[in-house]
Amino acid sequence: MPDPERLGRMFTVLSEQVPKLPDSITKVLYGTQEGTKFGESVAALYKTRGTRG
């Protein structure tokens, strides 16, 4: 059985973070600045991956 304190912390994190996920995803997909940063990150990942073989 999980420790009650640990379980309480887990639920606190879930209740604070999970509701924010849809907004964050929407901003990445449709927000200009966030989308640009996401695209740059993906491009850097593929560039690094390509140079390493």
C-alpha positions in Angstrom: 0.0 0.0 0.0 1.4 3.4 -0.9 2.4 5.9 1.8 -0.6 8.3 2.4 1.7 11.4 2.2 3.2 10.2 -1.1 -0.2 9.5 -2.5 -1.4 12.9 -1.4 1.5 14.6 -3.2 0.8 12.6 -6.3 -2.8 13.7 -6.4 -1.8 17.3 -5.7 0.6 17.2 -8.7 -2.0 15.5 -10.9 -4.7 18.0 -9.9 -2.4 21.0 -10.7 -0.7 19.7 -13.8 -3.2 17.6 -15.7 -5.8 20.4 -16.2 -3.1 22.6 -17.8 -2.1 20.0 -20.4 -4.8 20.7 -23.0 -4.0 24.4 -22.9 -0.2 23.8 -23.2 -0.8 21.4 -26.2 -3.0 23.9 -27.9 -0.5 26.7 -27.4 2.3 24.5 -29.0 0.1 23.6 -31.9 -1.5 26.9 -32.6 0.6 29.6 -30.9 3.0 31.3 -33.2 5.9 31.8 -30.8 5.5 28.4 -29.1 5.1 26.6 -32.4 8.3 28.2 -33.7 10.2 27.1 -30.6 8.8 23.6 -30.9 9.7 23.4 -34.6 13.3 24.6 -33.8 13.6 22.0 -31.2 12.4 19.2 -33.5 14.8 20.4 -36.3 17.7 20.4 -33.9 16.9 16.9 -32.8 16.8 15.6 -36.3 19.9 17.5 -37.3 21.8 16.0 -34.4 20.4 12.6 -35.1 21.4 12.8 -38.8 25.0 13.8 -38.0 25.3 10.8 -35.6 24.2 8.3 -38.1 
